[in-house]
Amino acid sequence: MSEKEVELRGQICPFPVMHIIQGVDQMRPGEILRFFVDDPLAIKSVPEELEEYADISFSIRRQGRYWEIVISREGEKDLKTGESSPVE
């Protein structure tokens, strides 16, 4: 499982949302992405944009003057190879 942090503070919508969607589209099963944003409009838009992804879960936490968005992509492990595959 890998984890990556992406700094988006100082960027205004729609750029943080675009970066988050691009990151989610490139995620592999089992990966975790952490995004740091300070634009309140991004916080309103992200949940709506992520609704279409059935294989991810996310949380949004306020951290003082910014928010942390944590996104993980689910997957199943193949017992023979140990590789993860997307949940259908």
N, C-alpha and C positions, 0 to 999 in steps of 0.2 A: 504494500500500500504506500503510495507516495502522497506527499502533501506539498502544496505550493501556496505562497502568499503573493498577492498582487496589490500594489499600492495605487489607489485611484483617488486619493484625497487631492483636492484642488481642481478636479475636473468636474465640469457641469454637464447635465443631461443634454443630449442623449449619450454622450461618450462613455460614462461609467456603465450604463446598461448595455451598450454595444460590446464593450470589452468583456463583461460578464457573460453574455450570451455566446460570444466567440469562444470563451474559455470553456463553457459547459459543452459546446458542440465538439470540442477537442478532447474532452475527458474520457479516460478509460474506466472500466468498472473497477471499483475499489479506491479510486483517487479522491482526494479532498482538495478543494480550493478555498482559500480564505481571501476575501476582498475587503479592502478598507476604503470606505467612501464617506464623504462629508456633505454630499448634496441631498437634501431631503426629498427632492423629486425622484431621485434614483431609488430611494427606499420605497416610495409608493409604486414605482413602475416595475421593479424587479419581481415581486410575487406574481403579478399578472403575466409577465413574460415567461416565468418558469412553470406556469400551470400546464403547459403543453408537454412537458417532460415527465413521463410516467416513472422513469427509472432513477430519479434523483430525489434527494431530500435536502432541505436547507433550513437555516435558522438565521435570524437577524437580531443582533444584540447591540444596544447602544453602549458606547464606550466613551462617555464624556462628550466631547465635541465631534465625534465621528461614530460610524456604525461599522460593525464587523459582520460580513455576510459569509457564512460557512456553508459550502455546497459539497455534497458527497454523491457519487454515482454508485448505485447498487450493482451487484453482479453475482453470478453463481460460479462456484469453482467446479471445474471438471475433475473428478476424482482420479482419473488416469494421469492427466498432465499437470494438474494444479493451476491451470490457467483460468482466469475469470472470463465469463461470457455474459453479455447483457441479459437481463431478465426480460422475457417477452410477455 
